[in-house]
Structure formats: structure tokens, C-alpha cells
Amino acid sequence: MNGERTALYDLTKGIIKENPVLVTMLGMCPTLAVTVLAVNGIGMGLATTFVLVCSNLVISLLKNVIPKAVRLPCFIVIIAGFVTFIDFMMKGYLPGLHSALGVFLQLITVNCIILGRAEAFASRNNVGRSLLDGLGMGIGFTLALFAMGSVREILGLGSWMGMKIPYLCDKPMTIFIMPAGGFFVLGCLIALVNKIAKRKPPKEISCENCPNAAGCSGQCKA
């Protein structure tokens, strides 16, 4: 039972509680640069998720083999290998998306999210937990980029996933596809996630803390 709870936590913590973009503030460059369109956010998010999962897997398997003195350089080489693979795959099969993501696709290699999870989690935990951690963080990163891209595309271009939205497409607020609009949307999403994460469960009402306890005489229990 505890194992199932731990596995679920490893998978879901990156979505809200430890979201790499909206809580820990990592990966800001691609977050602000590529989220002009929702599809760009999905593409960057899925590419990063692939690298996260694969690098966590390999690093967890080799954690007892890699010498501590060259730990970080080895991590970067492993990550760079998977980034090169996904870069070639996207260039061959998704050239339009590859062109839209540009240099930020190659810069996944130095993304703080991936190196941070490799150092803080994958190098200290077993393969199963490392895989779930990478997948959960990748999902959280993808959702954050998709949400930002959706808001910016809808308000700034009057479309969503390439589909025109009536009225908005005639009067788009182009500031949302500019850097200032990106920072504004990011701030709003961070505030929303912080509000959700810090929401306290409702306090249980009992006779001891009920404001009507004096006149009720415990009748509500009957």
C-alpha cells in the first residue's frame, strides 16, 4: 500500500505541487520563447518528457558505476545523446515543428529541469521511481507549456491549434504573442497554481467548534 502511494506521488507531484515551471521556476527560456502557439508548447513538452524519462532511466541504472568526480559531465553526455536523437527524429518527421522550436530544441541538453532531476532524484533512487519521476515532471512541464501556449495563441492570434476563433481572430491582442504578454500569462498561471497548491481542506465542523452549539444542544447529531 505504501509502495502504491509512493509511486502515485512520484508520478503526480510534478503536475501541481512540484511543477517544474510554475512552482520551482525552472526551464524559463523555452517556456517563454516557444509558447506563442499551443502546438509549440506540446512539441517542446513532449520532447523534454522523452529526454527526462530516458535520461532518468539510464542515470538510475548507472548511478553506482559513474565515478562521483565526473558525475555531472557524465549526466550531460547522457542527456545530450537523447537530445540529439529527438532532434534528428523531429527534423526528419516533423520539420515544421522542428523549425518552430529552433535552437531551443537543442538547448534541452542544458535545461535545468533535466539536470536537476538527474542529480536530485535519478542518481539516488531505483529505476521504477526514476521513471515515474521523469514522466511526472515531463507531464507537468508539458501541461504548463500547453496552457501558456493556448492562452497566448487564443488572445494574441485569435486561434487555437490552428483553428480560427470567431471575433477574436478579427481583433487579436498582439501583445500576448510578445515577450511582455508571455511574462504576464506566466505570472497569472503561477499565481493560479500557488492558489490551488496552498488551498487548505475545509475544517471539520463538530460540536466543539460549531457557532450554534449553545442553542443546538447536540440535536444535529441525532
BELNORRA-V105798 format. One record per run of one state. SS is the DSSP state (alpha for helix, beta for strand, coil for the rest). FROM is the first residue (numbers start at 1). TO is the last residue. If there is no record, write none. Layout:
BEGIN
ss=SS from=FROM to=TO
ss=SS from=FROM to=TO
END
This chain:
BEGIN
ss=coil from=1 to=1
ss=alpha from=2 to=12
ss=coil from=13 to=27
ss=alpha from=28 to=33
ss=coil from=34 to=37
ss=alpha from=38 to=62
ss=coil from=63 to=67
ss=alpha from=68 to=93
ss=coil from=94 to=94
ss=alpha from=95 to=101
ss=coil from=102 to=102
ss=alpha from=103 to=110
ss=coil from=111 to=111
ss=alpha from=112 to=120
ss=coil from=121 to=121
ss=alpha from=122 to=124
ss=coil from=125 to=126
ss=alpha from=127 to=157
ss=coil from=158 to=158
ss=beta from=159 to=160
ss=coil from=161 to=162
ss=beta from=163 to=164
ss=coil from=165 to=173
ss=alpha from=174 to=177
ss=coil from=178 to=178
ss=alpha from=179 to=197
ss=coil from=198 to=212
ss=alpha from=213 to=216
ss=coil from=217 to=218
ss=alpha from=219 to=221
ss=coil from=222 to=222
END
